[in-house]
């Protein structure tokens, strides 16, 4: 049964709307990490080195990160039907541009468009879960939708690499572009009625008051820095450099390396609910975050610098994802250290900082690879040695150590009332 808002016609089937929102989140995540399984093809197509490819990939995050703050306000003001339709179509057009172009600047524009549209996915999914479902079911449906989103990241690894191997990356991206446009129209026609109790223009003024409250709170920045440093391993290895690193270290095919990197996101799918349950039971978010960062540090060191049996590589990536999922507790912490009325703004601001991590670390690793390149080429594309990856990826354990140090300054329920 659909929910009924007094004074309106019945809403569209909540499960249809939820499914479309979850599929858009799945689609967004697949687009986000898709370049990780096409690095050699992109280098060859655009005659580009690792630094340029890192920059190309980061254009997604250059739009995604700053859009987190206005998206929340826009969702409250206008609802999901028009915004998610527009966002999905923009993602689809961006994927089309990326697939058909031979110009690097058009490919960058395509990634920018994908990032812009994708910025609506997570917020839209949470909005639908909170408006179409009763409170007692909201945690469940948000958790399920988040797992579906992570499944998109899994499919963006091994399965997508198989499709690219069979059809090449351009046709695959064109198909993904068409899927995004079709999904946008599906959202438009499915969400015929939705809650109308959106913010008025007068209420919008309070949003900026809450934003100021969040920004001037030092605990917001401390927590956000811990979160972004924690997430760097996921965005660097899962988003771009994990596949080519494993190919260099083990001589694997793109498909084998892609399936291995997918295990990182499988770990996130399993670890997210587990760390949440553990936090609820122990009421010790800071201790869990610090412990998981320490474990992620040792596992990341092992992954980068120790030659392992292939099965051990898969297991290591799974546990890196599982322990990295403790980063989700930073969102709960962001709510606790700010006014309850500013919870949406605090979450959006934290997510903005986290997205910023990828826009920094992906091109940074690429430019270090360029500086250590030994001149090897394959089909006109640069080939980077394992030694180059060792030098470039040292950024990740260093960032984890800095984040671990900062995490010890987090305090349980050190809310805004204490500032």
Buried (B, 14 or more C-beta within 10 A) or exposed (E): EBBEBEEEEEBBBBEBBBBBBBBBBBBBBBBBBBBBBBBBBBBBBBEBBBBBBBBBBBBBBBBBBBBBBEBBBBBBBEBBBBBBBBBBBBBBBBBBBBBBBEEBEEBBBBBBBBBBBBBBBBBBBBBBBBBBBEEEEBEEBBBBBBBBBBBBBBBBBBBBBBBBBEEBBBBBBBBBBBBBBEBBEBBBEBBEBBBEEEBEEEEBEEBEEBBEBBEEBEBBBBBBBBBBBBBBBBBBBBBBBBBBBBBBBBEBBBBBBBBBBBBBBBBBBBBBBEBBEBBEEEEBBBBBBBBBBBBBBEBBBBBBBEEBEEEEBBBBBBBBBBBBBBBBBBBBBBBBBBBEEBBBBBBBBBBBBBBBBBBBBBBBBBBBBBEBBEEEEEEEBBBBBBEBBBBBBBBBBEBBBBBBEBBEEBBEEBBBEEE
